[in-house]
Structure formats: structure tokens, C-alpha cells
């Protein structure tokens, strides 16, 4: 059963992810920064739950739609927003942007190549097993990655090597603009686990409480057995594939469904409905998060741009 501390953590973290992405969208459309932008609005439940049930020495492997994963792992929104803006105070000095921002101290590693995270997670997981560490890896992939060779190779290697990886497929049903039923002939992605000899689970990825329980059980089991697990979190993707995609291929019914099953709305209704916290307390959390994100935008705007010199361009480049 989830405790009140984890409930508060999940709600505030989900709000942080939501407001961060909304601020990222607004500043992107104002052309305050350039590059790619893939939003995790409506997919906040899985990363928030994963962060609530893992430890600081565990790893997160993210993907192109990874803002939620990075923030859930504890990266300061100020330095993440500055990274999006390409500024020196960003977590990678402005070199990673939205798609390739990583923080080795927080142990979160996003990857833009679809499916690539699966075998990176397998490699880190193998190192954990080989060195007899207690860490585990949580690897987030999208439904569009499950037909990529890297996904199959990575999960298969993790199974063969007894690598402690919890694979979470955030299945929002649309790869760019292609419906998953047009590319994948099985009803549940978790069925793929049978071919790797590991456990597969399909759950409601828009329900924060279900995600908390499911990921907690998977994390505990994987840490104990060193066996990977595949979780399919059936969720939604609000808006389009990128910041400029108007998402016209989404139906009105899908948009209504998103608003009804909004994970933040569902968790707030549970918290207040069970009288676990008061309306004033929840409002105070929301105001605090809103102030934090507003501060992150101002921090990014005021951060310096890296000098456009040959020396700066060659920093951290190895031959």
C-alpha cells in the first residue's frame, strides 16, 4: 500500500513534469530555443512511480520522450531548462538539449535512437551483476521501439546475462503518427516477454496507484532475482509527436479520453477523496511547483550562451 510520503512525492513530481513540459512548449514556440521537443504530457505516472520506488544508486535509461524520466530522477528543473535553451548552466553545458541530456551523478541516461536504450540497459545491468552490486536499471521505451532490432537484442541479452533491468514500455498507441495495431500483430506488447523467457505484465499506465504497485513489485523482484521484467504501461500521449506536430491524426474521442484519464487528475481525486491531505495542502504543493518551474524558465533565460569558438566546439570530443 502506498504511504502518504510517496503519494505527495508522486503528485508533486507529476505536476513538475507536466508544468515543465508546458513551459518547454511555450518557450519553444516563442523560438527561445531550438532543436527537438518530444513531450511527456499525460505519461507522468510511470516515471513518477519509478522514482518513488527506486534508490539513488539505481539507473534510469530514458528515450527521446524523456523529460519526465530525467526530472523524476531528481535533476533540477533549472539546469534542465537551461540545457534545453543551450546555455552554459545546463546539465551538459548546453550540448545535449532536449534529446540528449544526461546526468551521470543522478544516473539518468537518455538516448535518442529508438530502441537503443534496451541494450544500453542490458550492458549496465550486466556490469551490476558482474560486480555484485545491489543496483537495478529501469529502462523506458516507447511502443514504437518494440519492433526495432535493438529492443529485441537488448532484452534478450538482459535475459541471457541475468541483468537486473525493469523494462517499462510506455505504450501510447501511436509511433509518430502510425497506430501500433498497424505494425504489431499481438494485442499486448508484454507478450514479447515470452520469447525472452522473462515475466511480462500489462497494466493501466495512466493510473498512478497501479503504476506504483506494479513497478515496486517489479523493482523488488528484479533486485532480488537479477532477472529482467517487461512492463507494458498502456497510456496516452497528449498533443503531437513533436512540438510542431498538431496531432490531427488523433480523434476527438482520444482527446476526451485523455482528459478523463489524466493521471494527475486521477491521483488528486484519490488523495482528496480519501481525505489523505486537505485541498489547501494540495494547492500549496501545486503553487510551490509552479513557482519552481517559473523560476527555471527565468534561470534559463538569464544563463549565458556558450562562446562560439573552435576551442569550445572541441571540448569533450575524443579521438
Secondary structure, 3 states (H helix, E strand, C coil): CCCHHHHHHHHHHHHHHHHHHHHHHHHHHCCCCCCCCCCCCCCHHHHHHHHHHCCCCCEEECCCCCHHHHHHCCCCHHHHHHHHCCECCCCCCCCCCCCCCEECCCCEECCCCCCHHHHHHHHHHHHHHHCCCCCCEEEEEEHHHCCCHHHHHHHHHHHHCCCCEEEEEEECCEECCEEHHHCCCCCCHHHHHHHHCCEEEEEECCCHHHHHHHHHHHHHHHHHHCCCEEEEEECCCCCCCCCCCCCCCCCHHHHHHHHHCCHHHHHHHHHHHCCCCCHHHHHHHHHHHHHHHHHHHHHHHHCCECCCCHHHHCCCCCC
